Amino acid sequence: MPITADDVRTVAEFLHVNLNNRVPVEDWVRAVDVPWKVDAPDHGRMLLDEDGAVAGALLAFYSEREIGGRTERFCNLGAWCVLPEHRFHSLRLLKALLAQPGYHFTDLSPSGNVVPINTRLGFTLLDTATALVPNLPWPAVPGRRRVTADPDRIRRGLTGPALARYLDHADAPAARHVLLTDGGESCLVIFRRDRRKGLPLFASILWVSDPALFRRMRRRLFSHLLLRHGVPLTLAELRVTGPRPALSRLLGSPRRKMFRSGSLGPDDIDYLYSELVSLNW
């Protein structure tokens, strides 16, 4: 059945206990209450046991995007957890969401056993080749190039679609923002803090508004992430950030991401308006 606004806290408590107790209940609640404007039909799907208690949940994050001059509706599949004694019904949650007409679907953090399920249901893997970059304290050469995470400066430095993306995500719990400027040019970088093997040492770059400017200033960004955010390593997906940076190495097994659409291709898919910007884990 659909997860309504009245069900969110109960579902959050279920996910805190049964999926990831490192994420507080309030963080689960806040993640579901997305900051961007969207007419969402629900917050996902849940299973109830014979006593009416939550026995499973699959979160959904909805958005409307302008792509190629058309308004496209997206449903991003989020956290999925079903109690062992009810696993037989797990697919009911997924199929209920996928049965909604008029949506493109993304799954940007599928676990290993979910990938083959998604594949059977028509999902396609994105190319997530990822470079692991050491964030070194590169010296800053005086000049026109600037790096800032100050919200006021970011707002003043952006216009058009980049400003719209920033305003939509300024209050997203897992989204971090950095503005790169070179004279009159600007690039918004949106990233999240990530864990690998339980270690919170990574910045994952989710979106850049100007890939060419990003490439020119990426050393300044990596230095900023180290010195201002205390992050020693960056995970840079090449489809997001462009060619592999110097001194980096490609991961042997990058995290997989998937999408299902009848009309959009991989170049139309990014990682905004999703669980990745909504939930820290």
Secondary structure, DSSP 4 states (H G I P E B T S, - for coil): -B--GGGHHHHHHHHHHHT-TTS-HHHHHHHHS-SS----S-SEEEEE-TTS-EEEEEEEEEEEEEETTEEEEEEEEEEEEE-GGGGGGHHHHHHHHHT-TTEEEEESS--TTHHHHHHHTT-EE----EEEEE---PPPPSSSEEEE--HHHHHHH--HHHHHHHHHHTT-TT-EEEEEEETTEEEEEEEEEEEETTEEEEEEEEEES-HHHHHHHHHHHHHHHHHHH---EEEEEHHHH-SPPTT-EE-SSPPP-EEE-SS--GGG--S-SSHHHH---
